[in-house]
Amino acid sequence: MKRKKKKVNLTHLVFIAPHMIIFIVFIVIPIFFGIYVSFTKWDLIGTPQWVGLDNYKEILFNTKSTFNRQFFDGLKNTVLFVIFNVPLCIVVPLAFALVLHIRPLGSKIYQLVLYLPTLFSITSVGLIWIQLLNRRFGLASVMGAKVQWAITMPYAWIALMIMTVWWTMGSNMVIYQAALGSVPKEEYEAAEMDGAGWFTKLVKITIPSIRFQLLYTLVITIAGSFNVYGQPTIMTRVDLGAGPKINVLVQYIRSIAFGSGQSAAGIASAMAVILGLFITIVSIIQFKMIRSED
């Protein structure tokens, strides 16, 4: 029996080992190495020099530093993106899921069409929307647009939100549709007998019944929104030589570490660590909300 037990345990380890190796090599080691680098001065070529908390002090408290300005400008734009994007990425997929649930005729086809953009790469999505927003021959020209939306404020924010929702809403919509299918029909019938309207049924039955799915999608959407990079980078580079007008924090981190000038990997790593801590704190709060609901 003991030999059999050992064999079973070893079998489990064999199946788990490849995933654990990938997780350790590509996630755990880079995280700890990035934390170490954040306490050093390093240009990616020489040997990292230990500087302690100097990088964090310069980023957070040295108002005369360019890194301080870049960090807070990137953080401001990232937080704005989260504030604008998260509600849209929850409400819009939920609205489509409700419509497809109420009107099941042809819902599979519509679901496929709405989910399809999620399968595209961010580069493909960005190029599609660049062409649509082109005021010379795109959809914007048909609508009579007189400005280049992708690089003109505040239109750049509107274009960024529309493109992001169009690209990402499919995954949340599928989750909501699956959750709506498990809501007992008897509850709706009882509510109708009591004279409840569609809004009352939505607030009193539908939303409470899928609250765990809503909280789950809220967590992953917020975490993904804080890590935004591809959308503003591609969307705002329409004209040759035109830099992005919406600089998010991850863009600054990349340019500081891997830009055309001398690398400041220590500063970039410190910014990444602060962003990671911020996301972790927000995620912990949200997971506590889920547990308290449970």
C-alpha positions as a Python dict, from the first residue, in 0.01 Angstrom:
ca = {
    (1, 'M'): (0, 0, 0),
    (2, 'K'): (283, 238, 87),
    (3, 'R'): (451, 168, -247),
    (4, 'K'): (123, 232, -429),
    (5, 'K'): (78, 559, -238),
    (6, 'K'): (427, 673, -336),
    (7, 'K'): (361, 589, -700),
    (8, 'V'): (37, 790, -700),
    (9, 'N'): (209, 1090, -541),
    (10, 'L'): (495, 1071, -790),
    (11, 'T'): (245, 1049, -1075),
    (12, 'H'): (80, 1369, -954),
    (13, 'L'): (420, 1538, -936),
    (14, 'V'): (500, 1433, -1292),
    (15, 'F'): (182, 1604, -1417),
    (16, 'I'): (235, 1915, -1203),
    (17, 'A'): (610, 1954, -1266),
    (18, 'P'): (597, 2109, -1618),
    (19, 'H'): (349, 2376, -1505),
    (20, 'M'): (548, 2445, -1188),
    (21, 'I'): (873, 2479, -1385),
    (22, 'I'): (714, 2726, -1628),
    (23, 'F'): (556, 2918, -1338),
    (24, 'I'): (885, 2939, -1147),
    (25, 'V'): (1103, 3027, -1449),
    (26, 'F'): (873, 3284, -1611),
    (27, 'I'): (688, 3432, -1311),
    (28, 'V'): (850, 3367, -972),
    (29, 'I'): (1215, 3426, -1069),
    (30, 'P'): (1142, 3744, -1275),
    (31, 'I'): (933, 3886, -987),
    (32, 'F'): (1209, 3838, -729),
    (33, 'F'): (1480, 3953, -971),
    (34, 'G'): (1274, 4264, -1056),
    (35, 'I'): (1235, 4343, -685),
    (36, 'Y'): (1612, 4307, -638),
    (37, 'V'): (1688, 4529, -938),
    (38, 'S'): (1454, 4798, -799),
    (39, 'F'): (1704, 4850, -515),
    (40, 'T'): (1998, 4891, -753),
    (41, 'K'): (2138, 5125, -1017),
    (42, 'W'): (2171, 4922, -1337),
    (43, 'D'): (2198, 4999, -1708),
    (44, 'L'): (2137, 4636, -1824),
    (45, 'I'): (2505, 4604, -1921),
    (46, 'G'): (2727, 4642, -1616),
    (47, 'T'): (2694, 4499, -1267),
    (48, 'P'): (2396, 4626, -1063),
    (49, 'Q'): (2504, 4863, -783),
    (50, 'W'): (2305, 4849, -460),
    (51, 'V'): (2145, 5187, -377),
    (52, 'G'): (1879, 5081, -128),
    (53, 'L'): (1565, 5293, -130),
    (54, 'D'): (1714, 5573, -345),
    (55, 'N'): (1511, 5474, -653),
    (56, 'Y'): (1186, 5480, -459),
    (57, 'K'): (1273, 5815, -297),
    (58, 'E'): (1348, 5971, -636),
    (59, 'I'): (1028, 5839, -791),
    (60, 'L'): (795, 5932, -506),
    (61, 'F'): (947, 6239, -339),
    (62, 'N'): (1198, 6415, -568),
    (63, 'T'): (969, 6663, -745),
    (64, 'K'): (1257, 6796, -957),
    (65, 'S'): (1327, 6455, -1107),
    (66, 'T'): (1205, 6361, -1456),
    (67, 'F'): (1130, 6012, -1324),
    (68, 'N'): (902, 6160, -1059),
    (69, 'R'): (709, 6353, -1325),
    (70, 'Q'): (686, 6050, -1554),
    (71, 'F'): (571, 5822, -1274),
    (72, 'F'): (288, 6045, -1156),
    (73, 'D'): (183, 6136, -1510),
    (74, 'G'): (173, 5767, -1606),
    (75, 'L'): (-6, 5673, -1282),
    (76, 'K'): (-265, 5948, -1338),
    (77, 'N'): (-339, 5828, -1693),
    (78, 'T'): (-347, 5464, -1581),
    (79, 'V'): (-594, 5538, -1302),
    (80, 'L'): (-807, 5742, -1544),
    (81, 'F'): (-807, 5448, -1785),
    (82, 'V'): (-919, 5216, -1504),
    (83, 'I'): (-1196, 5457, -1396),
    (84, 'F'): (-1328, 5497, -1752),
    (85, 'N'): (-1268, 5143, -1878),
    (86, 'V'): (-1376, 4913, -1594),
    (87, 'P'): (-1743, 5025, -1571),
    (88, 'L'): (-1779, 5001, -1950),
    (89, 'C'): (-1618, 4655, -1960),
    (90, 'I'): (-1869, 4536, -1699),
    (91, 'V'): (-2189, 4712, -1809),
    (92, 'V'): (-2161, 4670, -2190),
    (93, 'P'): (-2097, 4291, -2186),
    (94, 'L'): (-2372, 4249, -1925),
    (95, 'A'): (-2616, 4440, -2147),
    (96, 'F'): (-2535, 4221, -2450),
    (97, 'A'): (-2556, 3905, -2236),
    (98, 'L'): (-2901, 4009, -2110),
    (99, 'V'): (-3026, 4078, -2463),
    (100, 'L'): (-2893, 3745, -2594),
    (101, 'H'): (-3044, 3566, -2294),
    (102, 'I'): (-3387, 3724, -2340),
    (103, 'R'): (-3381, 3682, -2720),
    (104, 'P'): (-3225, 3337, -2774),
    (105, 'L'): (-3316, 3324, -3145),
    (106, 'G'): (-2984, 3340, -3333),
    (107, 'S'): (-2797, 3417, -3009),
    (108, 'K'): (-2514, 3173, -3091),
    (109, 'I'): (-2434, 3360, -3412),
    (110, 'Y'): (-2442, 3699, -3241),
    (111, 'Q'): (-2235, 3560, -2954),
    (112, 'L'): (-1974, 3439, -3202),
    (113, 'V'): (-1963, 3777, -3377),
    (114, 'L'): (-1930, 3966, -3047),
    (115, 'Y'): (-1669, 3725, -2911),
    (116, 'L'): (-1456, 3722, -3228),
    (117, 'P'): (-1258, 4046, -3155),
    (118, 'T'): (-1129, 3887, -2832),
    (119, 'L'): (-936, 3635, -3044),
    (120, 'F'): (-746, 3910, -3230),
    (121, 'S'): (-405, 4036, -3118),
    (122, 'I'): (-383, 4390, -2986),
    (123, 'T'): (-177, 4487, -3292),
    (124, 'S'): (-453, 4369, -3528),
    (125, 'V'): (-721, 4545, -3324),
    (126, 'G'): (-517, 4866, -3313),
    (127, 'L'): (-461, 4864, -3691),
    (128, 'I'): (-832, 4803, -3753),
    (129, 'W'): (-931, 5101, -3540),
    (130, 'I'): (-658, 5322, -3682),
    (131, 'Q'): (-810, 5267, -4026),
    (132, 'L'): (-1166, 5319, -3898),
    (133, 'L'): (-1068, 5647, -3731),
    (134, 'N'): (-869, 5776, -4026),
    (135, 'R'): (-1034, 6105, -4123),
    (136, 'R'): (-928, 6073, -4488),
    (137, 'F'): (-1070, 5735, -4589),
    (138, 'G'): (-1199, 5561, -4273),
    (139, 'L'): (-1533, 5553, -4096),
    (140, 'A'): (-1443, 5888, -3937),
    (141, 'S'): (-1435, 6048, -4283),
    (142, 'V'): (-1788, 5920, -4356),
    (143, 'M'): (-1905, 6073, -4028),
    (144, 'G'): (-1742, 6404, -4123),
    (145, 'A'): (-1473, 6407, -3852),
    (146, 'K'): (-1252, 6717, -3874),
    (147, 'V'): (-988, 6607, -3621),
    (148, 'Q'): (-768, 6302, -3586),
    (149, 'W'): (-942, 6125, -3299),
    (150, 'A'): (-651, 5901, -3202),
    (151, 'I'): (-412, 6189, -3124),
    (152, 'T'): (-647, 6476, -3030),
    (153, 'M'): (-778, 6530, -2678),
    (154, 'P'): (-1036, 6444, -2548),
    (155, 'Y'): (-1127, 6234, -2851),
    (156, 'A'): (-825, 6008, -2794),
    (157, 'W'): (-975, 5890, -2465),
    (158, 'I'): (-1311, 5819, -2630),
    (159, 'A'): (-1145, 5624, -2912),
    (160, 'L'): (-934, 5430, -2663),
    (161, 'M'): (-1239, 5331, -2458),
    (162, 'I'): (-1444, 5225, -2762),
    (163, 'M'): (-1161, 5013, -2900),
    (164, 'T'): (-1084, 4849, -2563),
    (165, 'V'): (-1448, 4760, -2493),
    (166, 'W'): (-1492, 4623, -2847),
    (167, 'W'): (-1178, 4409, -2808),
    (168, 'T'): (-1234, 4274, -2454),
    (169, 'M'): (-1609, 4248, -2395),
    (170, 'G'): (-1647, 3898, -2544),
    (171, 'S'): (-1489, 3711, -2252),
    (172, 'N'): (-1700, 3886, -1985),
    (173, 'M'): (-2012, 3845, -2197),
    (174, 'V'): (-1966, 3466, -2216),
    (175, 'I'): (-1922, 3448, -1837),
    (176, 'Y'): (-2241, 3648, -1782),
    (177, 'Q'): (-2437, 3438, -2030),
    (178, 'A'): (-2338, 3118, -1852),
    (179, 'A'): (-2437, 3272, -1517),
    (180, 'L'): (-2772, 3394, -1649),
    (181, 'G'): (-2854, 3045, -1772),
    (182, 'S'): (-2837, 2914, -1414),
    (183, 'V'): (-3087, 3166, -1271),
    (184, 'P'): (-3413, 2977, -1189),
    (185, 'K'): (-3700, 3078, -1419),
    (186, 'E'): (-3943, 3027, -1133),
    (187, 'E'): (-3811, 3338, -962),
    (188, 'Y'): (-3891, 3551, -1268),
    (189, 'E'): (-4236, 3397, -1298),
    (190, 'A'): (-4309, 3466, -930),
    (191, 'A'): (-4190, 3824, -970),
    (192, 'E'): (-4414, 3873, -1277),
    (193, 'M'): (-4711, 3744, -1081),
    (194, 'D'): (-4636, 4008, -816),
    (195, 'G'): (-4637, 4276, -1088),
    (196, 'A'): (-4260, 4336, -1100),
    (197, 'G'): (-4125, 4514, -1407),
    (198, 'W'): (-3804, 4437, -1597),
    (199, 'F'): (-3594, 4681, -1392),
    (200, 'T'): (-3717, 4535, -1061),
    (201, 'K'): (-3640, 4183, -1183),
    (202, 'L'): (-3295, 4298, -1296),
    (203, 'V'): (-3209, 4458, -961),
    (204, 'K'): (-3381, 4211, -729),
    (205, 'I'): (-3320, 3880, -910),
    (206, 'T'): (-3068, 3894, -1194),
    (207, 'I'): (-2787, 4101, -1039),
    (208, 'P'): (-2793, 3920, -698),
    (209, 'S'): (-2798, 3581, -874),
    (210, 'I'): (-2481, 3653, -1076),
    (211, 'R'): (-2298, 3866, -817),
    (212, 'F'): (-2005, 3624, -787),
    (213, 'Q'): (-1944, 3633, -1163),
    (214, 'L'): (-1971, 4013, -1155),
    (215, 'L'): (-1715, 4037, -873),
    (216, 'Y'): (-1482, 3793, -1051),
    (217, 'T'): (-1491, 3988, -1377),
    (218, 'L'): (-1446, 4310, -1178),
    (219, 'V'): (-1123, 4175, -1026),
    (220, 'I'): (-970, 4054, -1353),
    (221, 'T'): (-1083, 4365, -1545),
    (222, 'I'): (-928, 4603, -1292),
    (223, 'A'): (-601, 4405, -1285),
    (224, 'G'): (-587, 4401, -1665),
    (225, 'S'): (-670, 4772, -1689),
    (226, 'F'): (-383, 4868, -1457),
    (227, 'N'): (-147, 4677, -1688),
    (228, 'V'): (-269, 4855, -2002),
    (229, 'Y'): (3, 4910, -2260),
    (230, 'G'): (-82, 4795, -2612),
    (231, 'Q'): (-396, 5001, -2673),
    (232, 'P'): (-256, 5352, -2610),
    (233, 'T'): (77, 5264, -2773),
    (234, 'I'): (-76, 5150, -3101),
    (235, 'M'): (-388, 5367, -3111),
    (236, 'T'): (-211, 5700, -3075),
    (237, 'R'): (72, 5638, -3322),
    (238, 'V'): (-125, 5724, -3634),
    (239, 'D'): (84, 5990, -3808),
    (240, 'L'): (453, 5931, -3873),
    (241, 'G'): (658, 6079, -3593),
    (242, 'A'): (355, 6144, -3372),
    (243, 'G'): (411, 6025, -3018),
    (244, 'P'): (133, 5893, -2799),
    (245, 'K'): (-81, 6154, -2628),
    (246, 'I'): (-193, 5916, -2352),
    (247, 'N'): (117, 5789, -2172),
    (248, 'V'): (29, 5517, -1922),
    (249, 'L'): (266, 5394, -1652),
    (250, 'V'): (371, 5073, -1828),
    (251, 'Q'): (477, 5279, -2131),
    (252, 'Y'): (707, 5489, -1913),
    (253, 'I'): (845, 5175, -1745),
    (254, 'R'): (930, 5023, -2083),
    (255, 'S'): (1083, 5342, -2226),
    (256, 'I'): (1298, 5398, -1914),
    (257, 'A'): (1426, 5040, -1913),
    (258, 'F'): (1446, 4965, -2287),
    (259, 'G'): (1429, 5307, -2456),
    (260, 'S'): (1671, 5458, -2703),
    (261, 'G'): (1882, 5631, -2436),
    (262, 'Q'): (2078, 5487, -2146),
    (263, 'S'): (1875, 5233, -1955),
    (264, 'A'): (1768, 5304, -1596),
    (265, 'A'): (1649, 4951, -1515),
    (266, 'G'): (1655, 5016, -1141),
    (267, 'I'): (1415, 5309, -1167),
    (268, 'A'): (1190, 5118, -1409),
    (269, 'S'): (1183, 4815, -1177),
    (270, 'A'): (1093, 5036, -880),
    (271, 'M'): (801, 5180, -1078),
    (272, 'A'): (691, 4828, -1172),
    (273, 'V'): (710, 4714, -808),
    (274, 'I'): (496, 5008, -692),
    (275, 'L'): (241, 4934, -964),
    (276, 'G'): (243, 4565, -869),
    (277, 'L'): (185, 4649, -503),
    (278, 'F'): (-101, 4878, -598),
    (279, 'I'): (-267, 4605, -807),
    (280, 'T'): (-211, 4349, -529),
    (281, 'I'): (-376, 4570, -266),
    (282, 'V'): (-677, 4637, -490),
    (283, 'S'): (-709, 4265, -573),
    (284, 'I'): (-690, 4165, -203),
    (285, 'I'): (-968, 4412, -118),
    (286, 'Q'): (-1184, 4273, -398),
    (287, 'F'): (-1120, 3909, -302),
    (288, 'K'): (-1221, 3995, 56),
    (289, 'M'): (-1542, 4139, -86),
    (290, 'I'): (-1606, 3811, -269),
    (291, 'R'): (-1545, 3609, 49),
    (292, 'S'): (-1769, 3830, 256),
    (293, 'E'): (-2043, 3787, -7),
    (294, 'D'): (-1992, 3411, 13),
}
